[in-house]
């Protein structure tokens, strides 16, 4: 490791925490799970509507009235916005299904 690696890790952790704070309470249009199959990735729609909840020290994703992703350790979850900026992808251990999972959430937009 170099001299500045600790500083870089702290900055990355702060940016991730800020990103999760911005996502908290965001309404969703629909939620999909990405599955790796033999012929490539496939997406399964989990539900329409929902919300991202990150304020309680957990990452919790809801699709309609159903909880589809839960992780009590947000530092272990990697997340990032899609290139189109109309959604976010979460990757990490899902406690509800006891394995690693990839969930893609598409934001809901309302016309004013």
C-alpha positions as CSV (number, residue, x, y, z in Angstrom):
1,X,0.0,0.0,0.0
2,X,1.1,3.5,-0.6
3,X,1.2,6.6,1.6
4,X,-2.3,7.8,0.5
5,X,-4.2,4.6,0.4
6,X,-5.8,5.0,3.8
7,X,-7.0,8.5,2.9
8,X,-8.4,7.3,-0.4
9,X,-10.3,4.5,1.3
10,X,-11.8,6.9,3.8
11,X,-12.9,9.2,1.0
12,X,-14.5,6.3,-0.9
13,X,-16.3,5.2,2.2
14,X,-17.6,8.8,2.8
15,X,-18.8,9.0,-0.8
16,X,-20.6,5.7,-0.5
17,X,-22.3,6.8,2.7
18,X,-23.4,10.1,1.1
19,X,-24.7,8.2,-1.9
20,X,-26.8,5.9,0.3
21,X,-28.1,8.9,2.2
22,X,-29.3,10.5,-1.1
23,X,-31.0,7.2,-2.1
24,X,-32.9,6.9,1.2
25,X,-36.7,7.2,0.6
26,X,-36.4,7.2,-3.2
27,X,-39.6,5.8,-4.8
28,X,-39.2,3.1,-7.4
29,X,-41.0,2.3,-10.6
30,X,-40.0,-1.3,-10.7
31,X,-37.4,-3.7,-9.3
32,X,-35.6,-6.6,-11.1
33,X,-33.2,-9.3,-10.0
34,X,-30.3,-10.1,-12.3
35,X,-29.7,-13.9,-12.6
36,X,-26.6,-15.4,-14.3
37,X,-27.8,-18.2,-16.6
38,X,-25.8,-20.3,-19.0
39,X,-26.7,-18.1,-22.0
40,X,-25.9,-14.8,-20.2
41,X,-27.6,-12.6,-17.7
42,X,-31.4,-12.6,-17.4
43,X,-33.6,-10.3,-15.4
44,X,-36.6,-11.3,-13.4
45,X,-39.1,-8.6,-12.5
46,X,-39.8,-8.7,-8.7
47,X,-42.4,-6.1,-8.5
48,X,-43.7,-2.6,-9.4
49,X,-43.6,0.3,-7.1
50,X,-41.5,0.3,-4.0
51,X,-38.9,2.2,-2.0
52,X,-35.2,2.3,-1.1
53,X,-34.6,2.5,2.7
54,X,-31.0,3.0,3.9
55,X,-31.4,5.3,7.0
56,X,-31.5,2.6,9.8
57,X,-27.9,1.3,9.1
58,X,-29.3,-1.3,6.8
59,X,-29.9,-1.5,3.0
60,X,-33.5,-2.5,2.5
61,X,-35.3,-2.6,-0.9
62,X,-39.0,-3.0,-1.2
63,X,-40.9,-4.0,-4.3
64,X,-44.5,-3.2,-3.8
65,X,-45.3,-4.5,-0.3
66,X,-42.6,-7.2,-0.5
67,X,-39.1,-6.9,0.9
68,X,-36.7,-8.2,-1.7
69,X,-33.2,-7.2,-0.4
70,X,-31.9,-6.8,3.1
71,X,-28.3,-6.3,4.3
72,X,-27.4,-5.2,7.9
73,X,-23.9,-4.1,6.8
74,X,-24.1,-1.4,4.2
75,X,-20.3,-1.2,3.9
76,X,-20.4,-4.7,2.3
77,X,-23.0,-3.7,-0.4
78,X,-21.7,-2.1,-3.6
79,X,-24.0,0.2,-5.4
80,X,-23.9,2.6,-8.3
81,X,-26.2,4.5,-10.6
82,X,-26.9,3.2,-14.0
83,X,-25.4,5.1,-16.9
84,X,-28.8,6.3,-17.9
85,X,-29.2,7.8,-14.4
86,X,-32.7,6.3,-14.2
87,X,-31.9,3.7,-11.6
88,X,-29.4,2.1,-9.3
89,X,-27.8,-1.4,-9.0
90,X,-27.1,-3.0,-5.7
91,X,-24.8,-6.0,-5.3
92,X,-24.1,-7.8,-2.1
93,X,-25.2,-10.5,0.3
94,X,-29.0,-10.7,0.6
95,X,-30.0,-12.0,4.0
96,X,-33.5,-12.9,2.8
97,X,-32.2,-15.6,0.4
98,X,-28.8,-16.3,2.1
99,X,-26.6,-15.7,-0.9
100,X,-25.1,-12.9,-3.0
101,X,-27.6,-11.0,-5.1
102,X,-27.8,-8.3,-7.8
103,X,-30.9,-6.1,-7.7
104,X,-31.6,-3.3,-10.1
105,X,-34.1,-0.5,-9.1
106,X,-35.5,1.9,-11.6
107,X,-36.6,5.3,-10.2
108,X,-40.2,6.6,-10.4
109,X,-40.6,10.0,-12.0
110,X,-43.6,12.2,-11.7
111,X,-44.6,14.9,-14.1
112,X,-45.3,18.2,-12.5
